[in-house]
Each structure stands twice: as C-alpha cells, then as structure tokens.
Amino acid sequence: MDTTNTIDPRVFPPTARRGSSCGELKLGEIQATALTAEFGSPLYVVDEDAARARAVEVRTALQREAARIGTAATVYYATKAFLCVEVARWMAEEGLAIDVASGGELAVALAAGVDPALIGFHGNNKSEAEIARAVAAGVGTIILDSEWETERVARAAAAAGVRQRVRLRVNSGVHASTHDFLATSHEDQKFGQPLAEAPRLVGDILQHESLEFVGLHCHIGSQIFATDGFRESARRLLGVYPELARLAGRDIPELNLGGGFGIAYTSAAADEAPAIADVARQLADIVAETAAEAGIPVPHLAFEPGRGIIGQAGVTLYTVGTTKTVQLAGSDAAADPADLGFSERLYVSVDGGMSDNARPALYGADYQVRIANRASDAAPALVRVVGKHCESGDIVVQRDVLPGDVRPGDTLAVAATGAYCWALASNYNYVPRPPVVAISGGSARIIVRGDTEEELLAKSVQDARVFTPTTNGATK
C-alpha cells in the first residue's frame, strides 16, 4: 500500500490532516503554507491543544495509578525538552510541576508565574549563584548531584534561614535500551552518585539542619518503550530505603523515578510507543511490589516526562531548495533492508538542517517527512532530507519514502519535533534560528521569536573595551 501521503496520527499531532481540495496538510485547521507565508520557513509549529491534552493525559494516568496503590504522584514537566514562557505556563495550568536544570530555565519558569514550590532544580554543576537564587526563590526541591552540592545547598539555605527540601540523585546501574548518550543511570557517566554510596551521602545530608532529605532520584535514560528497566531500577532504589530510614529515624517519603517515556518518530512497527495508561499501570505495580518486598510504605512518587508530553505536538515546516538523485550500489541496497530494495536515493535539500534539529547528527535519530503543500500520486521514491549546512552529516530525515515528484518550492513537514529540536538549536554557519509558532483554535501566534541576520551580526563586537592587566590585576 502506498503510504507516501498518509498522515499518521501516532506521529503527527492529532489535529493534523490533509485538506479535501489539493491534499494540503492542515495543522489545527490552518494550512501549512499559510503558516510559512505568514511566519517564514523553516518554522517550528507547536499544537498547543495537543500539548495541553497530552499533559493532562500523562498526569492523570500516573496520578490515577499512584492512587490505586495507596499513594500520590507529582508529575514534573522536564523543560529541557522544550521550554519557553508560554509552554511553562501551559504545563502549570494543566497541573504539572516544573523540572529545570539551569539558572536560565529557572528564570523562564518563574517568568511564567510557576509556583516556585512546584519547581525541581536539577543539574550536575549548579553554580553557587544558581543555588542561592533557587533557595531565595523558594524552589520546592533541589536535586543533589554530588557531595559538593550538599555543602553548597546547605550553606545557601542556612544563609537564607530556610530548610531546603533535597533529593539525592543516584545511579541504579540499570542501562536503558536506548542510545548510549541517552542512557543516564550507568556508573561511568557524569550524573549522580553510585547507589552503594547512598547511605553515606544521605548520612552527610542529615547532618545539616538546613536540609530536609525527602528521597532518592534516578533517571535511567530517554526514549524508553519497555518498563523492564524501571522495574529493576525501582527494586534497587527501594532496596536501600530501609537503611536510609534507619539513618533518618523515619520513613523516606518520596521516590523520583525520572522520565524518559518514548514516543513514535516514524510509522515503523519498532517505533510503536506504548500507551501511557499501560506504562502508568505497570510502573505503579512495580513500585507496590518492590515496596512490599522491602517492607516499607509505598512512597510518594514523582516522574519527569518531557518528550512524552511535548514531542508529538511539534512539527517543523521546511521549503525544498534542490533535489538530486544518487545510485545505490546493489550490494549496499541489499545490505540495508531499511532502503526497501530501492536502487537509487533522492536527496532533498531544505532551508534548515542540523541547526534546527541536531538529533539526527547527535543520536542517529530518524524522523518522518511528508509533502505538506499537496498530495501526489507519483511513484514513491526513497528520500534523504538534508540541510543547507557545510557538513555531510547535516541530515534531517535519514530515510523515508515520498512521492517521486517532490521538487523545489514544495513545503515539507517533519513530524514529532516538539522535543529537543528548538532546545538544541544553534546558529551554525550563521543561520538564524526559526521562530516557534503555537496553533490553537484555528489561529496561530509566535511564542518564541526567531533570529535575524542583523541580530547575529550585532553580536560580533568590533569596538570592545580592551583588557590590559596591571601588576595588581586592575584594568588600565
């Protein structure tokens, strides 16, 4: 069956569909070409209604299942996936707490009016200034990543005259089935402390009257489909809770299992993400079972989904500039079943690239692409969508199948770009970053302004103050 024109609702936002006239893609009832005509190309588009609905779906599922096993759950939105003032406001309005990992992300969350008590502050190298700012703002929980941070947060809290809630980030040693750079709980990496060190480190935390230890935190990775890793990680974490309770003289009230729930980026069967209701039920069962085995009360749970909330809500629109056909050697085509037996590949160059989506270059990620300005009954062609940057690895879509008549001037839509695209964007080759447009109720508005070449040029300092140190370090 020819699927080159199909808009897969598992990959695109739920409101995406083809119009009845020429088959043009509509996002939230707005034609894709109308969006690029108004706001330019490339263009990030975020379906606000889809993002809000997904936030509610995820929060409701996790909290419902937590209640079933006799506890409660806090669902944080992991802002590193995509953050701006508007998105932080959406998430807070839909009942989510907010997870930040830098002073800048904290500033955005506060600017959005998020209650500081509902903010969790992550990071493996928080500066003393960032810690002091978080404590002063009343941030609900600071996640300690090292012994250095225990001392720094304790000092900042004591100076502010408050008792700061903290969690300790540990590595359970469970390796998620994901890209090595996305697996964040194995021992040889920058985040967290070895689980075996938890009793000693918690003992140190308990010595500080300005700190309130509330539990452990662990994040096993990203883009995870199976719950096996969560099961083993929870078992190991809760296994040390009895010892931590003896140290504290009380039950440890919370457990944060992180996030990492995967989404479908393509229509491939292997990219099928499980329903959040199923994931939530399995996670709740895992925690209940492991708490019973450890002989402890089920703790208050916390989760930190980011991609799983915002990923599918985003689409990036591009304009085709050139195309070219290359022949595939017979042996190469046969060696790679993903090339589906095609003897040639059509390279489709667009007006963006790795500066607006670094994930293919960083992680080998793949995406789904569709012609957005029209439907076509042309014979299918194997395509690779590439950017305009001076890198052979500047690939937006590694492989997909489009109508073979794709041509300069066509608008392309790349699905599931809501997470880690704008967030990782750069100005490589001095290419301006695109704006972000939110669509809702048949209208669109800019929520993140794009760059201009003039703004980029203005950052090149031509008449700067010259620093010439004197013998005592002063400036002449």
N, C-alpha and C positions, 0 to 999 in steps of 0.2 A: 504494500500500500504506500502511495506517495504521501509523505507527511511534511513536505518542504514548506507548506503554507500553514500547517497546523499551529495553533497557539495552545500550548499545553498548560492547563490550569494548575498543574503541580509545580510548574517552573515560573511562569509569568504571574503577575498579580491577578487575583480573582476577577477584577473588572476588565481585564484585557480581552479584546475580541476583535474580529475582523468586521469591518463595515459591510453593508449589503451591496454597495454600488461597485466600487473597484477593488474591494477587499482590503482597503487600507486599515492598518492597525489603529484601534482606539484604546486609549488608556483613560479609564474613568469617564468615558463618553467624549473624550477630546481626541481629535485626530493627531497622530504622531507628527505629521507635517505641520499642523497648526502650531504645535509646541515649538518645533525647531524654527519656524518662521518668526515666532514672537520672541524666543529667548536665545536662539542661536544653536549651533552644532559644533562640537558634541554637547550633550545635555544629559545631566543626571535627572531622572524623574522618580519621585517617591510618591506612592499612593498612600496618602495619609489615612484614609478609611481602612485600607488593608492593614497598615501598620498598627493602628489602634485595635482593630478587631483581633489581630494575631496576639497582641499584648494581653488582651483580655482572655483569649483562649488559653494561652500558656499559663497565665497567673491562676485562672480558675481551675485548670486541671491539676496543677501542682498543689494548690491550697485545698482542693476537694479531697485529694488522695491523702494529704497530710492529716486532715481531719478524720478520715476513715481509720487511721491507725492511732488516733488519740493525741495528735499534736497539731502544730500550726506551721505555716511556712511563710517566709519572706522571699519574694521574687524580686531580685535586682535586675535592672536593665544594664547590661555590660556596654558602657558607652563607647569603648574603643572600637566597636563595630561601626558605628556612625553616630556622631554627636554634633548637634548644633542646638541653639537655644530652643527652637521650635520642637525638635524631636524630644529633648529632655522634658519639655512641658507636656507633650502628648503622653509620655510614659508615666509621668507623675499623676496626670489627670486620670489615667486608667488604672491607678492603684499600685504601680510598681515603685519600688525603691530604686536608687540610682547608684551604680558602681563606677568609680572614677579611678584613674591610675596616674594622674599628674596634677600639678597645680593648675594648669590650663583647663583640664577637664572639670576640675572642681569649680573654677571660676565660671565656666559655662553653666554648670548645673545650678549654681547659686543665682546667676543672672536670670535663669528660667523660673526662679521662685520656688525651687525644690526645697522642701523642709530639710535642713541640714541633718536632723536626726535620722533621716531616711537615706543618708549617703554612706556608702562604704568606700574607704580610701585604700587602694592597692598600690603596688609598685615595689620593685626590688632596691631602689636607690632614691628614696624620698629625701629631699634636702631638709635641713633643719628649718629653713624658711617655709617650705611647703607644710611640714608637720605643724609648725606654730600657727600657720594660717588655718589649717584644718581644725586644730584644737580650739582656736579662738572662734571659729565659725560655728562650733558645736556639732561637728561631724559625728554621726552616730557610732561608727565603728572604724577603727584603723586596723588594717591587717599588717601584722609584724612579719617582716621577711628575713630578719637577721637579728643577732644579738645587739648590733649597733643600734638598730631601730628601737629595741626595748628601752635602752638608756635614753635615746633622744626623745621618744614619746613621753616617757616618764618625766623627764625634765620639763618638757613643754607643758604637760598637764599640771605639774606641781606649780610652775610659774604662773599658770592661769588660774590656779585654785580650783581645779575641777578633777573629777575622777573619770578618766577616759576609758571607754569600752574598747577592748582589743581582742582580735583573734590571732592565732599563730598559724602561718602558712607552712604546711609540711608537704613532703613528697612521699606518697604512699608506695612508690616503686612500681605502680601499675602503669603499663605502657598502653596507651590508647591505640587502636588500629587506625592510624592516620599518618600524615606526613611527619617525618622526624622533627621538623621545625615547629609542628603544631602539638606535639606530644610534650606536655609540660609537667609531668609528675615522675619522670625517671630521675635517677640520682644525679647524673652528670649534666646538670644544666643550671641556669642562673637563678631560678626561682625557688624560694622556700628552703626548708631545713629537712634533714633526714628524719623520718618518723621515729627512729630509735633515739633521737636526741630530744624528743618532745618532753619527756618528764623533766629533764634537766632544765630546758629552756622555760617551761611553764613554771618550774620552781623559782627561776630568776624573776619571772614576771610577777609572781605572787609576793615577792619581797617589796614591791613598790606599792605604797598606799595610793599613789595617784593613778594606778592602772586597775581596771576591772577585767579579768580574763573571762571570756564568755565561751570559748570553744576553739576548735581547730578548723582550718580551711584547707581544702585541697582541690586542685583543678587538674584533671588528668589529660586534657587536650581539647581539640576543636574538631568540628565536622565529624562527630561520632554518631553512628547509627545504632549500634548494639549497646545493651545495658550491662554486658558482662563485666566491662572494666569498672563501671560504677559499683557493681556488686562487690567485687574484690576490694576496691578502694574503701568502700564503706566498712567492710568487715575488718580491714586492718586498722582504720582510724578508730572505730568504736572499740576495738580490742584494747586500746590503751586508755580509754576513758575511765575504767575503774581505778587505775593507778593515778590518773590525774585528779580524780575525785578524792582519793585519799590525801593527796598533797594539798588540795584546796579545802578539805574538810566539808565539802558539799558536792552535790551533783553538778556536772558540767552542763550548762543549759542549752548550748547550741551546737549545731554541726552544719558547716557550709560545704556542700559537695561541688560547688563551681557550676559551670555551664558546659558549653561545647556541643549542644544538640545540633545535629546536622540538618541540612536542607538539600533538596534536589536542585542541582545546577543544570542537569540535562534530562532528557526523557529516557535515558538508558535504564534498564532494569536494575543494574547495580547501583544506581543513584537514587533509588527509591527510599525516601526518608520515612521512618515510622511515624504514626500518628502520635501527637503529644499526649493524648489521653492514655495511650498504651504505655508510653515512656513513663508518665507520671505514676501510673498504677504499679509498674514494675519497680520503680525507684522506691515507692512507699513500702512495698512488700520487702524489698531488700533491707531497708533501714529497720523495719519492725523485726525481721528475723534476726538480724545481726545484733540489735539491741537486746533482744531476748537471750541470745547466746552469751552476750557479755554480762547479762544480769543487771542491766541499768535501765532507767526510764528512757523512753523514746525522746530524744532531744528535739527542740525547736529546729526546724530545717531552714536552710537558705540555699537559693540557687541563683545563678548569674547568667542567664541566656542573653545573647546579643544577636548573633547571626540568625538564630532560630526565630527571632521576632522581626527583625528589620530586613533580612536578606531578600526574601521573595517580594517584598513591597517595592523594590527598586528595579528600574530598567534604565539602561543607558542608550541614548539615540546618537547615531553617527551618520555621516554622509560619505558615500563611496566616492573616492577620487580617481583611482585607477584599478584595473584588473590585469592579470597576466596568467597564462597557463604554463605549467611545467609538467613534463612527463615523469611518471613514476616508473622506476625500473621494475620489471616483472617480479624479481626476487624480493624487492622491498615491499611491493604491494601484497605479495603472498605472506610475507613475514609479519605484517601488521594487520590483523583481522579488522581493526577499527577502521581501516581505509576501505572496507566493504568491497574489495575487488576492483575499484576504480583504477584505470591506467594513467590518469592524469589528475592534477590538482589545480584548482583555480585560486590564485592568490588575490584577495580582495583587500585593497588598501583603503583605510578610513582616516578621518581627520583628527583622530585621537591616538590612543595607544597605551603604552606602559605607564605614561604619566598620569593617566586617569584610572587605570586598572593594572596594578603591579602584581596581582595574584598569579597570573599565568607564568610570569618570569620568576617569581619567588617560590612558588609551590607546585608548578606544573598544573595548575588548576585549569579546568575546561569549562566552557560556557555554551549556551545555546543561542543561536542567532536566527533572526527571521527578517526578510524584507518587510519593511513597515509601510511603505507608501503605496503598495499594490500587492495583489496576489498574482500568481503566474502559473500557467500550465506547461511551461517549458520543461524539458527533460532535466532531471536532477543532476547536480554536479557536486563533487567533493570540493569543499572550500576550506581555506585557512584565512581568517580575517586578521590582518596585520595593521600595525600603526604606522605613524609617519616619523618615528624616531630613528636615530642613527645607530641601531642595534639589530643584529639578526634575530635576537631573542624577543624582539618587540612584537609579541603575538597577543591578540585579544581573544580569539577563539581558535584553539588548536585544530579542531576538525569539526565540521558539521556538513550537512547537505542542504544546499539551496537550489532554487530554480537556476538553470544554467544561463539564463539571460540576465543575471544580475549585472548592473552596469553603472558607470559613473553617473552621479546625481541621485542614485537610489538612497533612500533612508533605511538604515539597518537598526534593528532593536536587539540589544543583548540583554537577556533576562537575568534575574537574580543577582543584581549588582548593588543591592541596598547595603550590604555589609562589606567592609574592608576595601572599598573602591575609592570613594571620596576620602575616607580616613587615611589611606596610604598614598594619596595623590601627591605629585611633585610638579616642579616646573622644569623637568629635564628638557634640554635643548631650548630653554626659554619658551616653552609652550605654556600659555596661560591655562590654569585650571578652570574647568567648566563650572557654571553655576549649578545649583541644585534647586529644582522646582518641585513644589508639593501640589498634588492634584486632589481635589475633594469636591464632591457635589457638582461636577461639571465645570469647575473653574480651576485656575492654576495661579500660583504665586511663587515668587522667588523666596526661598528660606535661607539660602547661602549665596551670596553674590560671587560671581566668577571674577577671575583676574583679568586685567588688561595688559597689553604690552607696555603701555605707558607706566603702569604701576610697577611692573617688573624692572623697567629701566630706571625708575626713580630710586630703587634700592641700591643701585650701583653708585657708591659715594665717589664724587670727583674732587670735592674741596673739603677734605676731612681735617679735623684737628690732628696735628702730629704730636705723638707722644715721644718725648725725649727725656729719659730718666736722668736725674741728677744723682750725685753720690748718696744722698739720703732718701732716694726713692721718690722725691717730689717731681712734679712735671714743670718743665720750663714754660 
